Amino acid sequence: MSSKQHLQVAPEEAQEKFKEKMVEIGIKDQERAVQRHADELRLGYINLKGFPIAPEILVMIQEGVARDLKVIAFFREGNEVRIGAVDPANDQVINFMENLTADAKVSIVPYLISEHSFDLAVKLYAAVPKIKKFTAGVQISPEDIINFKQNLKTIHDIDEKLKEVSLTQVITLLIAGAIISRSSDIHIEAEEKEVMIRYRIDGVLHEIAHLPVEDWKKIISRIKLLAHLKLNIIEKPQDGRLTIYLEKETIDVRVSTLPTAFGESAVMRLLMSSALGLKIDDLGMRGKALEIIRKQVRRPNGMILTTGPTGSGKTTTLYAFLTTLNKPEINIITLENPIEYHLNGVNQSQVDEEKDYSFAKGLRSILRQDPDIVMVGEVRDGETVEIAVNAALTGHLVLSTLHTNDAAGAIPRLLALGVKAFLLAPALNAIIGQRLVRRICQSCKIPITVSQETMERIKETLSKIPTNSGEKINLDDLHFYKGQGCDKCQSIGYKGRIGIYEVLTMNSDIEKIILSTQVSEYDIRAIAAKYGMITMVQDGLLKALEGITTVDEVFEKIE
């Protein structure tokens, strides 16, 4: 008889009455009552007081999971594993045992144990701190990922494949599908009648598959086990992570769960280690802007800011700067929330507001560590900005991000946060405005004709490119392209993303505006254009002319 068959014979009302009775009686009477109740449920019973549990058996279940579900692995003989549970009829316990059966390829025999028995047994974890291998629901092998990748040619194959695999393989399949489609996020959302699966590919969500709503509890339990989250907490958000080790790279997966109307939703963000190889030349900067940034990141002090909305690639740009600057003789320290990628040779510190470790407090501490270069994940308050500006003025190169729509908008924003104008003007080196646009798939790229209205808009924008920018365009000979969709891009027409940028550098005219009482971002833009700055939309249209992206992508992301 399987563990599931054992557990389904107990009426829910009988379980509740039994729990109430346990509160009222002593330990010895509890054990006798639990033994009688086990007979009623047709389950085995054991008192674990003094029972010798081997460490390698105990750690088949993570300590956190054991405490959450009140379950203990206490004996193994061959392929049979015996597990004691205080409440073996609980849905989460049943789902956990099914996951363990599939992952560890063992036969589970459930036993009923008392609360007192569990409390004694769970203390044994303290005696085995060096054993770190857990088999309960945490195994996604490289072989599994490779196998699924070989069988998934496009994202459209995933829906059919999901119908063929067991529930314990669903998450492995979804991660494999995300890897082959270059997805950054997997969204698993419980709805009233089904579970929706969506991938974010090159910044855009695509509906991939649907699963039966009755499978949801098992799916979310599986995700929580993999990410080391608490299975019994469903009314609060949780954050966790897991690591996938492939043949040539490591993938960190950040997992977030959120209570919703029809059950918890889960988002899994895939952080590919291959993204760490980016350098300044790989970002998509061109011409004069690229020359300026190459020069600015080599300066020994001052502040460089990247601006743009969430998801515009600001952190990736800063990481590319750090990759270029990272040398043994340079001390680089970062302050991030969270640390997305681990950089060799860089000291990375993570903000933790719950422990009163804020950006401002962390930055103060960093400056006592004798850094040459400091990266602050985000300047969001006056205290952090003030410390960062003073650091930029005292011999440090400070890199950070700011949420503004464009480069010119950063200066009024910094002043609004309380930075003194006479400190800001000499501290700022450069401000970068940026967005990410999708690249046209080069395997299915075709020329297109844009509408007359769109062409007029394009010509008006390109005609304003400064003559001293280094760009020369024939407005009477403009050609644009799109991807029509093929197997290599999963019929999307796009493959990968590239940045579009504007780079504003400090000069005497902008310093005068900062020091004046009337700081206007419109005036700052006009001065930047006078000095040859190409705007983001102009940079995007130049890339569209080169067949790198589409006109629609540029206008959608900027205006």
Steps between C-alpha positions, in 0.01 A plus 500: 500500500642843403547788740217686329258207545599479868427866553166536329308274743484766774187717513587867549260538793664210686842663454378829648341330802822303556710820498267661757529196725882511491502845654320374810707195598856429627799359307452132594130517427583682176716213377229245579238716328723548193557124481126432512440769237765343274309171518183682398680653202664167412843662534813395684582668832836574663628687805830656392624565855849347509463357148843493325448699176798486265615849384485406131134399547406807704632744238292347223262775609621858541472622858284794396256273316498254791405776743240653266322172433593317822643201317813294575683237292607245763584169329599358163526141385593454138263709289251549782509819709290539813378848585330610819234771468291678762225567244548256210162582342599864442500584126843663521644191673351273232639721220840506669513119528405464134780740402748312717392168348565633148823690578675244719347203312394332825186344644357703789333331798326758724482460878292700743701670778410730789598868531729403789665229293558747215646765735757250629599375154533842335769597754729242336562739207730699728735202518554476122598855387757378247258296292357735240359273232122485505307288254151616586371682199817694415648297219501644147788329329690629195394179324132586550549848355703372204240230426216750488703750295556232236127437475387863494567674172272801558289640785193365323611144583479563874120484534485154342803373690346607833217254438749212478715557811429431866421788735843469660657567158284804417736756657806339341329514161399864546857600595638309199248676275598836644868430432451410134272800443736741682221591740591720797194415709250215539155609622282225648161644590198333657173608339141394568488215249864432407866572571658736246868476404667803343861572399656846482712485186705807409289708738158391366267245664384207286226256598658155479274237652213418736475236772195358682411708807474183712878455457579841647564397862752239392673743261538779756620248761763381253617856435524575872698184567748586228539860622519405871182694584258416779229269369247583770503878439251592228361835619830694478749570219826302510834526320751223441750373246647185348796427276509299179840363397529440126797370307640843407328745732320550829150644522377667818121499523333758725153388608221726624156383616200729557150425638231564236123453469522139375819385671862611508670621185869428447762681293838338434772735373788332318836670544738358240868509594578549128362856533807587706724502192360831374744787456445861400537423129223235524230734635403664172649847550632653181707786363557802719299356794724192514816713490371718785413205725834326437668820617269567796531156661879542501484816711625454859209679665155646440154352448348314204124438511284276284133598479183339374198303620512155660614240247693741278836328560656753739662240728631305199668819376669553837615136509654547156691803635622294797607214271711747302650662811553183707875460556704364794639844583152660526272459804138483381213477749130482413185555705202325343142396569510217414832371367396362160835373375816415689808666353841348564742747653224742607384542861121493487275593792122458515262749660265356764242753619356253755838495674536880477770471232391768253672646194607803704645297790663253264659779297648658812656166593629440147689829501694381804621201294733714283322437166612639164165438334160481668182373336174584677203307364267799521499852644146548626521733799675821602734339750637246252541763227685736734748230604547388138566856379753562776672170414521609135668823611756329723683272260249221427333403173133448589265306271126489567148499353208741523136465394440785255366501145817635340847631574396867530234415759763362739634842600168650625431170674831506688443860605149410617655229721690774681846497341669839523545647153859614566592135583303335220650701215863392554406145607310393186704357213232351274135397498377221274137467394412156365236252388513142370354419158465161337740399224360388167569131436768508231390162363158627389558875452311660212469862378172681570323817396386727782191720479528857378407633845771290667757602239431868563546442872828318434634776277406772748685314779810423294518856360568624857817294540779751575743563217792461745383153610701322232191345336407567136159391370339531157135570588398416143637146519364331813444122518353294786456133583315244712523128578226288349549209744689172467609196702812678628295773670203276597291682235520825700705700247736628769801338663684670784509863610728800464520832682416840354674786678554868553811620683501839668839629623565794724612828346516864609154585362329218693696593815360855472145363483557277803634794701211726394165513676312393185596142410304381196553160340386652167789749516737216593385298194556801274853551632576126465386512134720807446795290615409214263289262715286253305174421682378148575232512230753624244743225599219247467404618151865484390503137615173442313664638182779245548248215527578434866152578635162619373344845493206370705732381777669841522183706516330258743791510745563876489180687426 
